[in-house]
């Protein structure tokens, strides 16, 4: 940021450059394209993973989404991610891609759709309503006002926490960190405390390759690392027939196998997409099955989780790209939030669960992406993926996740911006940072940070300095954390 203030800005040379302010943000078209490619490759797993989460759970009437057709779910997952990522790039000019939210989709599958009498269409109707509600909050300025009310150092803590969060996602998905079969510890290194299996070697080589290229300041380091690791994985699978970790039922039968998808070139590259899920939702259909109180609380829970996940993500992306102002705010905040809200509703309307901003966009930023052109590139690749879904499955976890570790490290470097000698901000920042990876929830970390910040200010007699909106948000998070007992108390 300092350099932009002391040196003349480059002159725009094309309509694309001027529209996306590429030169103004110290970037180039090739760099944006590389960033969009890198983001896509680290996000593409959602096209495979989302169907496995929402397509394998029966609803409250015993029916499966799309009749259990995982290919149809994958196609629509890619379609919505593509369209909304392109919209984000064109409207908000921000290097932030969107897709079905992990965690949110699991909540929809296991916390809503499987309730007695609830259908998948009913569950997706709740998602649409949640997205529209957040959109209203954005258009009225409430969501943006809440964002501006957050202390700058808590925003830093959110970015750092997300860095640790995506790091543990990468380590778990790659099988480097696992849940042990038994014993007193919740996690362990590899299998029985040891690294084993060829897929682990692919991860290690991929990580060391990316680190080496980054150290040598090679442009495209992350993307080259992902592609190289994928090629290695394909060769190893062809030579050794390693196979998947799980069988068709999801049971682990080969602990040293590939985590998700066997990296082999498919027999068929092109597959005609099935978009039959579009519009399969019932906005208020679940009220009769679960009652008005439970209906409201489920919408509230979805909304609160989605509300703050995107805020944390867009700050983290902005920090990594050097796009934040002196108050820690990214450009075009309202536009970013409007697109994100529409994406939530679009995901429900397409029956693939709420779409939200993806922290994996930080991978593209790590490649130099600074504008919405990178998001457009990612979106176009997702649209292509609707026809090439067999190819998307070629990239295994072990080849893509090293990028998350490197990006997590880069985000962790911001921790020096927190005043660790000031308890009133240091402890809330600490809770924010550690709870994200430890609870596997960005929202949990943000909520704990907000609540503890308010409590410490009150205890020290500084309640007057707390922004009024922080009081409200902290109270809402208290309800969020206690949602189950509150629902039971209200008889929902």
DRENDO-1510 file (C-alpha; in Angstrom, 1 decimal, always signed):
<recs>
REC; n; res; u; v; w
REC; 1; UNK; +0.0; +0.0; +0.0 .
REC; 2; UNK; +2.9; +2.4; +0.8 .
REC; 3; UNK; +4.3; +2.1; -2.7 .
REC; 4; UNK; +1.0; +3.1; -4.4 .
REC; 5; UNK; +1.2; +6.4; -2.5 .
REC; 6; UNK; +4.7; +7.3; -3.6 .
REC; 7; UNK; +4.9; +6.1; -7.2 .
REC; 8; UNK; +2.7; +7.1; -10.2 .
REC; 9; UNK; -0.2; +4.8; -11.1 .
REC; 10; UNK; +0.2; +2.8; -14.3 .
REC; 11; UNK; -1.8; +4.0; -17.3 .
REC; 12; UNK; -4.8; +1.8; -18.3 .
REC; 13; UNK; -4.3; +0.3; -21.8 .
REC; 14; UNK; -7.5; -1.5; -22.5 .
REC; 15; UNK; -11.2; -1.6; -21.7 .
REC; 16; UNK; -10.7; -4.6; -19.5 .
REC; 17; UNK; -7.9; -2.9; -17.6 .
REC; 18; UNK; -10.0; +0.2; -17.1 .
REC; 19; UNK; -13.2; -1.7; -16.1 .
REC; 20; UNK; -11.4; -3.8; -13.4 .
REC; 21; UNK; -8.9; -1.2; -12.4 .
REC; 22; UNK; -6.1; -3.7; -13.0 .
REC; 23; UNK; -3.2; -1.4; -13.5 .
REC; 24; UNK; -4.5; +0.9; -10.7 .
REC; 25; UNK; -4.3; -2.1; -8.3 .
REC; 26; UNK; -0.8; -2.9; -9.4 .
REC; 27; UNK; -1.8; -6.1; -11.3 .
REC; 28; UNK; -1.8; -7.4; -14.8 .
REC; 29; UNK; -4.2; -9.5; -16.9 .
REC; 30; UNK; -2.0; -12.6; -16.9 .
REC; 31; UNK; -1.7; -12.3; -13.2 .
REC; 32; UNK; -5.4; -12.1; -12.7 .
REC; 33; UNK; -5.9; -15.1; -15.0 .
REC; 34; UNK; -3.4; -17.1; -13.0 .
REC; 35; UNK; -5.1; -16.1; -9.8 .
REC; 36; UNK; -8.5; -17.2; -11.1 .
REC; 37; UNK; -7.1; -20.5; -12.2 .
REC; 38; UNK; -5.5; -21.1; -8.8 .
REC; 39; UNK; -8.7; -20.2; -7.0 .
REC; 40; UNK; -10.7; -22.6; -9.1 .
REC; 41; UNK; -8.3; -25.5; -8.6 .
REC; 42; UNK; -8.5; -25.1; -4.8 .
REC; 43; UNK; -12.3; -24.7; -4.9 .
REC; 44; UNK; -13.1; -27.3; -7.5 .
REC; 45; UNK; -13.4; -30.0; -4.8 .
REC; 46; UNK; -16.8; -28.6; -3.8 .
REC; 47; UNK; -18.3; -29.9; -7.1 .
REC; 48; UNK; -17.4; -33.4; -5.8 .
REC; 49; UNK; -17.9; -32.9; -2.1 .
REC; 50; UNK; -21.3; -31.0; -2.1 .
REC; 51; UNK; -23.1; -33.9; -3.7 .
REC; 52; UNK; -21.6; -36.3; -1.2 .
REC; 53; UNK; -22.9; -34.2; +1.7 .
REC; 54; UNK; -26.4; -33.2; +0.5 .
REC; 55; UNK; -27.0; -36.0; -2.0 .
REC; 56; UNK; -26.5; -38.9; +0.4 .
REC; 57; UNK; -28.8; -37.9; +3.2 .
REC; 58; UNK; -32.6; -38.7; +3.0 .
REC; 59; UNK; -35.0; -35.9; +4.0 .
REC; 60; UNK; -37.7; -36.2; +6.6 .
REC; 61; UNK; -39.9; -38.2; +4.1 .
REC; 62; UNK; -37.1; -40.6; +3.2 .
REC; 63; UNK; -36.4; -39.1; -0.2 .
REC; 64; UNK; -32.9; -38.2; -1.6 .
REC; 65; UNK; -32.1; -34.9; -3.3 .
REC; 66; UNK; -32.4; -35.3; -7.1 .
REC; 67; UNK; -33.3; -38.9; -6.4 .
REC; 68; UNK; -29.8; -39.6; -5.4 .
REC; 69; UNK; -28.3; -38.5; -8.7 .
REC; 70; UNK; -25.0; -37.1; -7.6 .
REC; 71; UNK; -24.0; -36.0; -11.1 .
REC; 72; UNK; -27.0; -33.7; -11.3 .
REC; 73; UNK; -26.2; -32.2; -8.0 .
REC; 74; UNK; -22.6; -31.7; -9.1 .
REC; 75; UNK; -23.6; -29.9; -12.3 .
REC; 76; UNK; -25.9; -27.4; -10.6 .
REC; 77; UNK; -23.3; -26.9; -7.8 .
REC; 78; UNK; -20.8; -25.9; -10.5 .
REC; 79; UNK; -23.5; -23.8; -12.4 .
REC; 80; UNK; -24.4; -21.6; -9.4 .
REC; 81; UNK; -20.8; -21.2; -8.3 .
REC; 82; UNK; -19.9; -20.1; -11.8 .
REC; 83; UNK; -22.7; -17.6; -12.2 .
REC; 84; UNK; -22.3; -16.0; -8.8 .
REC; 85; UNK; -18.5; -15.8; -9.0 .
REC; 86; UNK; -18.8; -14.0; -12.3 .
REC; 87; UNK; -21.4; -11.6; -10.8 .
REC; 88; UNK; -19.0; -10.9; -7.9 .
REC; 89; UNK; -16.2; -10.1; -10.3 .
REC; 90; UNK; -18.3; -7.9; -12.6 .
REC; 91; UNK; -20.4; -6.1; -10.0 .
REC; 92; UNK; -18.1; -5.8; -7.0 .
REC; 93; UNK; -14.7; -6.0; -8.7 .
REC; 94; UNK; -13.3; -8.1; -5.9 .
REC; 95; UNK; -11.1; -11.3; -6.2 .
REC; 96; UNK; -13.6; -13.3; -4.3 .
REC; 97; UNK; -15.2; -16.5; -5.7 .
REC; 98; UNK; -18.4; -18.1; -4.4 .
REC; 99; UNK; -19.7; -21.7; -4.1 .
REC; 100; UNK; -21.8; -23.8; -1.9 .
REC; 101; UNK; -20.8; -23.2; +1.7 .
REC; 102; UNK; -19.2; -26.1; +3.6 .
REC; 103; UNK; -20.7; -26.3; +7.1 .
REC; 104; UNK; -23.8; -24.6; +5.9 .
REC; 105; UNK; -24.6; -27.5; +3.5 .
REC; 106; UNK; -24.0; -30.0; +6.3 .
REC; 107; UNK; -26.4; -28.0; +8.6 .
REC; 108; UNK; -29.0; -28.0; +5.8 .
REC; 109; UNK; -28.6; -31.8; +5.3 .
REC; 110; UNK; -28.4; -32.9; +8.9 .
REC; 111; UNK; -30.1; -30.1; +10.8 .
REC; 112; UNK; -33.1; -29.2; +8.6 .
REC; 113; UNK; -33.8; -31.6; +5.7 .
REC; 114; UNK; -33.9; -34.7; +7.9 .
REC; 115; UNK; -36.4; -33.3; +10.4 .
REC; 116; UNK; -39.7; -35.3; +10.4 .
REC; 117; UNK; -41.9; -34.3; +7.6 .
REC; 118; UNK; -39.5; -31.9; +6.0 .
REC; 119; UNK; -38.7; -32.4; +2.3 .
REC; 120; UNK; -35.5; -31.2; +0.5 .
REC; 121; UNK; -37.6; -28.6; -1.3 .
REC; 122; UNK; -38.8; -27.3; +2.1 .
REC; 123; UNK; -35.2; -27.2; +3.4 .
REC; 124; UNK; -34.0; -25.3; +0.4 .
REC; 125; UNK; -36.9; -22.9; +0.8 .
REC; 126; UNK; -35.5; -21.9; +4.2 .
REC; 127; UNK; -32.1; -21.3; +2.5 .
REC; 128; UNK; -33.8; -18.9; +0.0 .
REC; 129; UNK; -35.6; -17.1; +2.8 .
REC; 130; UNK; -32.3; -16.7; +4.7 .
REC; 131; UNK; -30.6; -15.2; +1.7 .
REC; 132; UNK; -33.4; -12.8; +1.0 .
REC; 133; UNK; -33.4; -11.7; +4.7 .
REC; 134; UNK; -29.7; -11.0; +4.6 .
REC; 135; UNK; -30.2; -9.1; +1.3 .
REC; 136; UNK; -32.7; -6.8; +3.0 .
REC; 137; UNK; -30.2; -6.2; +5.8 .
REC; 138; UNK; -27.6; -5.2; +3.3 .
REC; 139; UNK; -29.8; -2.9; +1.3 .
REC; 140; UNK; -30.9; -1.1; +4.5 .
REC; 141; UNK; -27.3; -0.7; +5.4 .
REC; 142; UNK; -27.5; -2.8; +8.6 .
REC; 143; UNK; -25.1; -5.5; +7.6 .
REC; 144; UNK; -22.5; -3.0; +6.4 .
REC; 145; UNK; -22.9; -0.9; +9.5 .
REC; 146; UNK; -22.2; -3.9; +11.7 .
REC; 147; UNK; -19.1; -4.6; +9.7 .
REC; 148; UNK; -17.8; -1.0; +10.2 .
REC; 149; UNK; -18.6; -1.3; +13.9 .
REC; 150; UNK; -16.0; -4.1; +14.4 .
REC; 151; UNK; -12.7; -2.9; +15.9 .
REC; 152; UNK; -9.8; -3.0; +13.5 .
REC; 153; UNK; -7.8; -5.4; +15.6 .
REC; 154; UNK; -10.7; -7.9; +15.8 .
REC; 155; UNK; -10.8; -7.8; +12.0 .
REC; 156; UNK; -7.1; -8.7; +11.9 .
REC; 157; UNK; -7.8; -11.6; +14.4 .
REC; 158; UNK; -10.5; -12.8; +12.0 .
REC; 159; UNK; -8.1; -12.9; +9.1 .
REC; 160; UNK; -5.4; -14.7; +11.2 .
REC; 161; UNK; -8.0; -17.2; +12.5 .
REC; 162; UNK; -9.2; -18.0; +9.0 .
REC; 163; UNK; -5.6; -18.6; +8.0 .
REC; 164; UNK; -5.3; -21.2; +10.7 .
REC; 165; UNK; -8.8; -22.5; +9.8 .
REC; 166; UNK; -7.9; -23.2; +6.1 .
REC; 167; UNK; -4.6; -24.7; +7.2 .
REC; 168; UNK; -6.3; -27.3; +9.3 .
REC; 169; UNK; -8.8; -27.9; +6.5 .
REC; 170; UNK; -5.8; -28.6; +4.3 .
REC; 171; UNK; -4.1; -30.9; +6.8 .
REC; 172; UNK; -7.2; -32.8; +7.5 .
REC; 173; UNK; -8.3; -33.2; +3.9 .
REC; 174; UNK; -4.8; -34.4; +3.0 .
REC; 175; UNK; -4.8; -37.0; +5.8 .
REC; 176; UNK; -1.8; -35.4; +7.5 .
REC; 177; UNK; -4.0; -34.8; +10.6 .
REC; 178; UNK; -6.6; -37.4; +11.4 .
REC; 179; UNK; -8.9; -38.5; +14.2 .
REC; 180; UNK; -7.3; -41.5; +15.9 .
REC; 181; UNK; -9.1; -44.9; +16.1 .
REC; 182; UNK; -8.8; -44.8; +19.9 .
REC; 183; UNK; -6.9; -43.2; +22.7 .
REC; 184; UNK; -7.2; -40.0; +24.7 .
REC; 185; UNK; -6.2; -37.5; +22.0 .
REC; 186; UNK; -8.7; -36.1; +19.6 .
REC; 187; UNK; -6.2; -35.7; +16.7 .
REC; 188; UNK; -3.0; -37.4; +15.6 .
REC; 189; UNK; -0.3; -37.2; +12.9 .
REC; 190; UNK; -1.2; -39.4; +10.0 .
REC; 191; UNK; -2.0; -43.0; +10.9 .
REC; 192; UNK; -1.0; -44.0; +14.4 .
REC; 193; UNK; +1.3; -41.0; +14.7 .
REC; 194; UNK; +3.2; -41.7; +11.5 .
REC; 195; UNK; +2.9; -40.5; +7.9 .
REC; 196; UNK; +2.2; -43.3; +5.5 .
REC; 197; UNK; +1.0; -43.8; +2.0 .
REC; 198; UNK; +1.8; -42.5; -1.5 .
REC; 199; UNK; -0.9; -39.8; -1.3 .
REC; 200; UNK; +0.9; -38.3; +1.7 .
REC; 201; UNK; +4.1; -38.2; -0.4 .
REC; 202; UNK; +2.2; -36.3; -3.1 .
REC; 203; UNK; +1.1; -33.7; -0.5 .
REC; 204; UNK; +4.6; -33.3; +0.9 .
REC; 205; UNK; +6.2; -32.9; -2.5 .
REC; 206; UNK; +3.4; -30.5; -3.5 .
REC; 207; UNK; +3.9; -28.4; -0.4 .
REC; 208; UNK; +7.7; -28.3; -0.7 .
REC; 209; UNK; +7.4; -27.5; -4.4 .
REC; 210; UNK; +5.1; -24.5; -3.8 .
REC; 211; UNK; +7.3; -23.3; -0.9 .
REC; 212; UNK; +10.4; -23.5; -3.0 .
REC; 213; UNK; +8.8; -21.7; -5.9 .
REC; 214; UNK; +7.4; -19.0; -3.5 .
REC; 215; UNK; +10.9; -18.6; -2.0 .
REC; 216; UNK; +12.3; -18.2; -5.5 .
REC; 217; UNK; +9.5; -15.6; -6.2 .
REC; 218; UNK; +8.3; -17.6; -9.2 .
REC; 219; UNK; +5.0; -16.2; -10.5 .
REC; 220; UNK; +2.4; -18.9; -10.6 .
REC; 221; UNK; +4.0; -20.9; -7.8 .
REC; 222; UNK; +0.8; -22.1; -6.3 .
REC; 223; UNK; -0.9; -23.1; -9.5 .
REC; 224; UNK; +2.3; -24.8; -10.8 .
REC; 225; UNK; +2.5; -26.7; -7.5 .
REC; 226; UNK; -1.2; -27.9; -7.8 .
REC; 227; UNK; -0.8; -29.0; -11.4 .
REC; 228; UNK; +2.5; -30.7; -10.8 .
REC; 229; UNK; +1.2; -32.6; -7.8 .
REC; 230; UNK; -1.8; -33.7; -9.8 .
REC; 231; UNK; +0.3; -35.1; -12.6 .
REC; 232; UNK; +2.4; -36.9; -10.0 .
REC; 233; UNK; -0.7; -38.3; -8.4 .
REC; 234; UNK; -2.0; -39.5; -11.8 .
REC; 235; UNK; +1.3; -41.3; -12.5 .
REC; 236; UNK; +1.4; -42.9; -9.1 .
REC; 237; UNK; -2.2; -44.1; -9.3 .
REC; 238; UNK; -1.6; -45.6; -12.8 .
REC; 239; UNK; +1.6; -47.4; -11.7 .
REC; 240; UNK; +0.6; -48.6; -8.2 .
REC; 241; UNK; -3.3; -48.8; -8.2 .
REC; 242; UNK; -3.5; -47.0; -4.8 .
REC; 243; UNK; -7.3; -46.6; -4.8 .
REC; 244; UNK; -9.6; -44.5; -2.6 .
REC; 245; UNK; -9.6; -44.4; +1.2 .
REC; 246; UNK; -13.3; -45.3; +1.4 .
REC; 247; UNK; -15.7; -47.7; -0.3 .
REC; 248; UNK; -19.1; -46.9; -1.9 .
REC; 249; UNK; -20.7; -46.6; +1.5 .
REC; 250; UNK; -18.2; -44.1; +2.8 .
REC; 251; UNK; -16.5; -46.5; +5.2 .
REC; 252; UNK; -12.7; -46.3; +5.4 .
REC; 253; UNK; -11.2; -49.5; +4.0 .
REC; 254; UNK; -7.9; -48.2; +2.7 .
REC; 255; UNK; -6.4; -45.6; +5.2 .
REC; 256; UNK; -3.4; -44.9; +2.9 .
REC; 257; UNK; -5.5; -44.3; -0.2 .
REC; 258; UNK; -6.6; -41.0; -1.8 .
REC; 259; UNK; -8.9; -38.8; +0.4 .
REC; 260; UNK; -11.4; -37.7; -2.2 .
REC; 261; UNK; -11.4; -38.9; -5.8 .
REC; 262; UNK; -8.9; -41.2; -7.4 .
REC; 263; UNK; -6.6; -39.2; -9.7 .
REC; 264; UNK; -7.0; -41.0; -12.9 .
REC; 265; UNK; -8.0; -39.6; -16.3 .
REC; 266; UNK; -11.6; -40.4; -16.9 .
REC; 267; UNK; -13.0; -42.5; -19.7 .
REC; 268; UNK; -15.3; -39.6; -20.7 .
REC; 269; UNK; -14.2; -36.0; -20.5 .
REC; 270; UNK; -17.4; -34.3; -21.6 .
REC; 271; UNK; -20.7; -34.9; -19.9 .
REC; 272; UNK; -24.0; -33.2; -20.7 .
REC; 273; UNK; -25.1; -31.4; -17.5 .
REC; 274; UNK; -28.5; -32.0; -15.9 .
REC; 275; UNK; -30.0; -28.8; -14.4 .
REC; 276; UNK; -33.3; -30.3; -13.4 .
REC; 277; UNK; -32.8; -29.2; -9.7 .
REC; 278; UNK; -33.2; -25.5; -10.6 .
REC; 279; UNK; -36.3; -24.0; -8.9 .
REC; 280; UNK; -37.0; -27.1; -6.8 .
REC; 281; UNK; -37.7; -25.3; -3.5 .
REC; 282; UNK; -40.7; -24.5; -1.3 .
REC; 283; UNK; -40.4; -21.2; +0.5 .
REC; 284; UNK; -42.7; -21.8; +3.5 .
REC; 285; UNK; -43.4; -25.5; +3.1 .
REC; 286; UNK; -41.6; -26.5; +6.3 .
REC; 287; UNK; -43.7; -24.4; +8.6 .
REC; 288; UNK; -46.5; -27.0; +8.8 .
REC; 289; UNK; -44.0; -29.8; +9.6 .
REC; 290; UNK; -41.8; -28.1; +12.2 .
REC; 291; UNK; -43.9; -25.2; +13.5 .
REC; 292; UNK; -43.3; -21.4; +13.4 .
REC; 293; UNK; -40.9; -21.2; +16.3 .
REC; 294; UNK; -38.5; -23.8; +15.0 .
REC; 295; UNK; -38.9; -22.4; +11.5 .
REC; 296; UNK; -37.8; -18.9; +12.7 .
REC; 297; UNK; -34.9; -20.3; +14.7 .
REC; 298; UNK; -33.6; -22.3; +11.8 .
REC; 299; UNK; -33.7; -19.3; +9.5 .
REC; 300; UNK; -32.0; -17.3; +12.2 .
REC; 301; UNK; -29.2; -19.8; +12.7 .
REC; 302; UNK; -28.5; -20.1; +8.9 .
REC; 303; UNK; -28.6; -16.3; +8.6 .
REC; 304; UNK; -26.2; -15.6; +11.5 .
REC; 305; UNK; -23.7; -18.2; +10.2 .
REC; 306; UNK; -23.7; -16.9; +6.7 .
REC; 307; UNK; -23.8; -13.2; +7.9 .
REC; 308; UNK; -20.4; -13.3; +9.6 .
REC; 309; UNK; -18.6; -16.0; +7.5 .
REC; 310; UNK; -18.5; -13.7; +4.5 .
REC; 311; UNK; -17.5; -10.7; +6.5 .
REC; 312; UNK; -14.4; -12.5; +7.9 .
REC; 313; UNK; -13.6; -13.9; +4.4 .
REC; 314; UNK; -13.8; -10.7; +2.5 .
REC; 315; UNK; -11.5; -9.0; +5.1 .
REC; 316; UNK; -9.0; -11.8; +4.9 .
REC; 317; UNK; -8.9; -11.6; +1.1 .
REC; 318; UNK; -8.6; -7.8; +1.2 .
REC; 319; UNK; -5.8; -8.0; +3.7 .
REC; 320; UNK; -3.9; -10.5; +1.6 .
REC; 321; UNK; -4.4; -8.4; -1.5 .
REC; 322; UNK; -3.5; -5.1; +0.2 .
REC; 323; UNK; -7.0; -3.7; -0.7 .
REC; 324; UNK; -8.1; -2.6; +2.8 .
REC; 325; UNK; -8.3; +1.0; +3.8 .
REC; 326; UNK; -6.9; +2.4; +7.1 .
REC; 327; UNK; -9.9; +1.1; +9.0 .
REC; 328; UNK; -9.6; -2.4; +7.7 .
REC; 329; UNK; -12.4; -2.1; +5.2 .
REC; 330; UNK; -12.3; -3.5; +1.6 .
REC; 331; UNK; -13.5; -1.4; -1.4 .
REC; 332; UNK; -17.2; -1.8; -2.5 .
REC; 333; UNK; -18.3; -3.4; +0.7 .
REC; 334; UNK; -22.0; -3.1; +0.0 .
REC; 335; UNK; -21.7; -4.6; -3.5 .
REC; 336; UNK; -19.7; -7.5; -2.1 .
REC; 337; UNK; -22.4; -8.2; +0.5 .
REC; 338; UNK; -25.3; -7.8; -2.0 .
REC; 339; UNK; -23.8; -10.4; -4.3 .
REC; 340; UNK; -23.1; -12.7; -1.4 .
REC; 341; UNK; -26.7; -12.4; -0.2 .
REC; 342; UNK; -28.0; -13.1; -3.7 .
REC; 343; UNK; -25.7; -16.1; -3.9 .
REC; 344; UNK; -27.2; -17.5; -0.7 .
REC; 345; UNK; -30.7; -17.3; -2.1 .
REC; 346; UNK; -29.6; -18.6; -5.5 .
REC; 347; UNK; -28.0; -21.7; -3.9 .
REC; 348; UNK; -31.3; -22.4; -2.2 .
REC; 349; UNK; -33.3; -21.8; -5.4 .
REC; 350; UNK; -31.1; -24.2; -7.2 .
REC; 351; UNK; -31.4; -26.8; -4.5 .
REC; 352; UNK; -27.6; -27.0; -3.8 .
REC; 353; UNK; -27.6; -25.1; -0.5 .
REC; 354; UNK; -26.5; -21.6; +0.4 .
REC; 355; UNK; -23.6; -20.2; -1.7 .
REC; 356; UNK; -21.1; -18.0; +0.0 .
REC; 357; UNK; -17.7; -16.4; -0.3 .
REC; 358; UNK; -14.8; -18.9; -0.3 .
REC; 359; UNK; -11.7; -18.3; +1.7 .
REC; 360; UNK; -9.9; -20.4; -0.9 .
REC; 361; UNK; -9.9; -17.2; -3.0 .
REC; 362; UNK; -6.9; -16.4; -0.9 .
REC; 363; UNK; -5.0; -18.8; -3.1 .
REC; 364; UNK; -5.7; -16.6; -6.1 .
REC; 365; UNK; -4.7; -13.6; -4.2 .
REC; 366; UNK; -1.4; -15.4; -3.3 .
REC; 367; UNK; -0.9; -15.7; -7.1 .
REC; 368; UNK; -1.3; -11.9; -7.5 .
REC; 369; UNK; -5.0; -11.5; -8.1 .
REC; 370; UNK; -6.3; -8.1; -7.1 .
REC; 371; UNK; -9.4; -7.5; -9.1 .
REC; 372; UNK; -12.8; -9.1; -10.0 .
REC; 373; UNK; -11.3; -10.4; -13.3 .
REC; 374; UNK; -9.9; -13.3; -11.3 .
REC; 375; UNK; -13.4; -14.1; -10.0 .
REC; 376; UNK; -14.7; -14.0; -13.6 .
REC; 377; UNK; -12.0; -16.5; -14.6 .
REC; 378; UNK; -12.9; -18.8; -11.7 .
REC; 379; UNK; -16.6; -18.5; -12.6 .
REC; 380; UNK; -16.0; -19.3; -16.2 .
REC; 381; UNK; -14.1; -22.4; -15.2 .
REC; 382; UNK; -16.9; -23.5; -13.0 .
REC; 383; UNK; -19.3; -23.1; -15.9 .
REC; 384; UNK; -17.0; -25.2; -18.0 .
REC; 385; UNK; -16.9; -27.7; -15.1 .
REC; 386; UNK; -20.7; -28.3; -15.6 .
REC; 387; UNK; -19.7; -30.1; -18.8 .
REC; 388; UNK; -16.4; -31.4; -17.6 .
REC; 389; UNK; -17.3; -32.7; -14.2 .
REC; 390; UNK; -15.4; -35.9; -14.7 .
REC; 391; UNK; -12.2; -33.9; -15.1 .
REC; 392; UNK; -12.8; -31.9; -11.9 .
REC; 393; UNK; -12.5; -35.1; -9.9 .
REC; 394; UNK; -9.0; -35.7; -11.3 .
REC; 395; UNK; -7.4; -33.2; -8.8 .
REC; 396; UNK; -7.2; -35.1; -5.4 .
REC; 397; UNK; -7.1; -33.4; -2.0 .
REC; 398; UNK; -3.5; -34.3; -1.6 .
REC; 399; UNK; -2.6; -32.2; -4.7 .
REC; 400; UNK; -4.7; -29.1; -3.9 .
REC; 401; UNK; -4.4; -28.8; -0.2 .
REC; 402; UNK; -0.7; -27.8; +0.0 .
REC; 403; UNK; -1.8; -24.4; -1.4 .
REC; 404; UNK; -4.1; -23.9; +1.6 .
REC; 405; UNK; -1.1; -24.5; +4.0 .
REC; 406; UNK; +1.0; -21.9; +2.2 .
REC; 407; UNK; -1.8; -19.4; +2.1 .
REC; 408; UNK; -2.6; -20.0; +5.8 .
REC; 409; UNK; +1.0; -19.1; +6.6 .
REC; 410; UNK; +0.8; -15.9; +4.6 .
REC; 411; UNK; -2.4; -14.9; +6.5 .
REC; 412; UNK; -0.9; -15.7; +9.8 .
REC; 413; UNK; +1.7; -13.1; +9.3 .
REC; 414; UNK; -0.8; -10.4; +10.1 .
REC; 415; UNK; -0.9; -11.4; +13.8 .
REC; 416; UNK; +1.8; -8.8; +14.5 .
REC; 417; UNK; -0.9; -6.1; +14.0 .
REC; 418; UNK; -2.6; -7.1; +17.3 .
REC; 419; UNK; -1.6; -5.4; +20.6 .
REC; 420; UNK; -1.0; -8.4; +22.7 .
REC; 421; UNK; -0.3; -6.3; +25.8 .
REC; 422; UNK; -3.9; -4.9; +25.8 .
REC; 423; UNK; -6.1; -7.6; +27.5 .
REC; 424; UNK; -9.3; -6.0; +26.3 .
REC; 425; UNK; -8.4; -6.7; +22.6 .
REC; 426; UNK; -5.8; -9.5; +23.0 .
REC; 427; UNK; -8.0; -12.1; +24.6 .
REC; 428; UNK; -11.0; -11.6; +22.2 .
REC; 429; UNK; -8.5; -11.8; +19.4 .
REC; 430; UNK; -7.0; -15.0; +20.9 .
REC; 431; UNK; -10.4; -16.6; +21.2 .
REC; 432; UNK; -11.3; -15.6; +17.6 .
REC; 433; UNK; -8.1; -17.1; +16.3 .
REC; 434; UNK; -8.0; -20.4; +18.2 .
REC; 435; UNK; -11.7; -21.3; +18.1 .
REC; 436; UNK; -11.9; -21.1; +14.3 .
REC; 437; UNK; -9.6; -24.1; +13.7 .
REC; 438; UNK; -10.5; -25.9; +17.0 .
REC; 439; UNK; -14.3; -25.8; +16.4 .
REC; 440; UNK; -14.0; -26.0; +12.6 .
REC; 441; UNK; -16.2; -22.9; +12.4 .
REC; 442; UNK; -15.4; -19.4; +11.3 .
REC; 443; UNK; -18.6; -18.2; +12.9 .
REC; 444; UNK; -17.8; -19.7; +16.3 .
REC; 445; UNK; -14.5; -17.8; +16.4 .
REC; 446; UNK; -16.0; -14.5; +15.4 .
REC; 447; UNK; -18.9; -14.9; +17.9 .
REC; 448; UNK; -16.6; -15.7; +20.8 .
REC; 449; UNK; -14.4; -12.7; +20.0 .
REC; 450; UNK; -17.3; -10.3; +19.9 .
REC; 451; UNK; -18.9; -11.6; +23.1 .
REC; 452; UNK; -15.7; -11.6; +25.1 .
REC; 453; UNK; -14.8; -8.1; +23.8 .
REC; 454; UNK; -18.1; -6.7; +25.1 .
REC; 455; UNK; -17.7; -8.5; +28.4 .
REC; 456; UNK; -14.2; -7.3; +29.0 .
REC; 457; UNK; -15.1; -3.7; +28.2 .
REC; 458; UNK; -18.0; -3.8; +30.6 .
REC; 459; UNK; -15.9; -5.4; +33.4 .
REC; 460; UNK; -13.4; -2.6; +33.0 .
REC; 461; UNK; -16.0; +0.1; +33.1 .
REC; 462; UNK; -15.8; +1.0; +29.5 .
REC; 463; UNK; -19.2; +0.1; +28.3 .
REC; 464; UNK; -19.7; +3.5; +26.8 .
REC; 465; UNK; -17.0; +2.9; +24.1 .
REC; 466; UNK; -18.8; -0.2; +22.8 .
REC; 467; UNK; -20.6; +0.5; +19.5 .
REC; 468; UNK; -24.4; +0.1; +19.8 .
REC; 469; UNK; -24.4; -2.5; +17.0 .
REC; 470; UNK; -21.7; -4.6; +18.9 .
REC; 471; UNK; -24.1; -4.9; +21.8 .
REC; 472; UNK; -26.8; -6.2; +19.5 .
REC; 473; UNK; -24.4; -8.6; +17.6 .
REC; 474; UNK; -23.0; -9.9; +20.9 .
REC; 475; UNK; -26.5; -10.6; +22.1 .
REC; 476; UNK; -27.4; -12.4; +18.9 .
REC; 477; UNK; -24.3; -14.5; +19.2 .
REC; 478; UNK; -25.3; -15.5; +22.8 .
REC; 479; UNK; -28.6; -16.7; +21.3 .
REC; 480; UNK; -26.7; -18.4; +18.5 .
REC; 481; UNK; -24.4; -20.4; +20.8 .
REC; 482; UNK; -27.4; -21.4; +22.9 .
REC; 483; UNK; -29.8; -22.1; +20.0 .
REC; 484; UNK; -30.6; -25.7; +21.0 .
REC; 485; UNK; -31.6; -25.0; +24.7 .
REC; 486; UNK; -33.5; -21.9; +23.6 .
REC; 487; UNK; -35.4; -23.9; +21.0 .
REC; 488; UNK; -36.2; -26.5; +23.7 .
REC; 489; UNK; -37.2; -23.9; +26.2 .
REC; 490; UNK; -39.6; -22.3; +23.6 .
REC; 491; UNK; -41.0; -25.8; +22.8 .
REC; 492; UNK; -40.0; -25.6; +19.1 .
</recs>
